[in-house]
Amino acid sequence: MEKLIRGVALIAFAAFVAGAGYGLVQQMVKISTLQSLNNNDISVEQALLVAQGAIDACKKKDNSLISVAVVDRNGLVRFLLRGDGASPEMADNARRKAYTARTFRQDVSKWMERTAIDAKDEKGKPIDLNGQQYLENTITEPGGVPIVRYADAIGGVGVTGAKGGPMADEACAQAGADAIADQLL
Amino acid sequence: MFRMSRVLTAATASALLMIGTQSYAQTKLTAEMAMAAARAVQAYAEKDGSNPSTVVLDADGNIVLQLKGNNAAPHNIGLAERKAYTANLFKMKSIEWRDATMPGKDRASERQMPKVVPLGGGVPIMVGNQVIGGVGVSGTRGGQEGDTAGAQAGADAAAALAQRPVAQN
């Protein structure tokens, strides 16, 4: 009799444990599927290093007084500096270069080649992406590069006002992105 | 003798004209000063343990520098700009302007101007008694007083660079 009671109690306990375990697993599945996004984004500290890297590179090369913009992963301004003598519009062009590089995850000069009206892929097939150049906030002038961490664009940097023109802008922007390349872990 | 006096009169007149049309000297807010201000605000924020947003404007009210804090609320950066704008426009801390324009006071209607905001956190950048721009800060721990302290650190850092002796050509 006592054995029977013990047996029933054991079965009841096992059933309880199994039930609780199942409930717990179910809850964990629910939590894991309802998780909010936790994306990586460029920080203030990183943005300042990027900007200083671009400024220093341009100053060293030919003493250019540049405007620099760093946008975050949402394409919004994280950092913006208007160079001495530059108009507000020039500073905004730096922002648009950073935005274009971030959103298309490539250098603006490369994106311009890809979206040119007569652009063709390696097999000679037309790419037909020219419409991208009509999107808001984009700009068809080189000078922006993306800030990439593990193939994930967490921001972009754009430059205007380098003495050598738009390609010199892009070289300075690249120097800025390179300033934190080894820290993007 | 007559000719002599005519020449003298002409010389005096042109000298007076030159004085009258002389351009005035105003210290310009440079990108370097703005950068120094942003770094000073960041240094304040580090001690404070907060992530504020900072905007530096020149005397014309145009943006020279903009820095959005980590995890900043969406309104932060726009608010920082309006604080800086207010401080530059009225040549006083925005917290003082807030108190000077309280509802019921004579100056209360100034609050209806565009782009101003009656909140602390904006500080003018003073070189001597000249205002060359404004610093606005939003998002420190200490509320409007904390924002004002952060912006003051930034404005002081910018003004320190302006007062630095410059080599004459």
Interface residues (C-beta under 8 A of the other chain):
Chain A: S43 V44 A47 L48 L65 D72 L76 V77 R78 F79 L80 L81 R82 G83 D84 P88 A91
Chain B: K28 T30 A31 E32 A34 M35 A38 R39 Q42 N51 N62 I63 V64 L65 Q66 L67 K68 G69 N70 I77
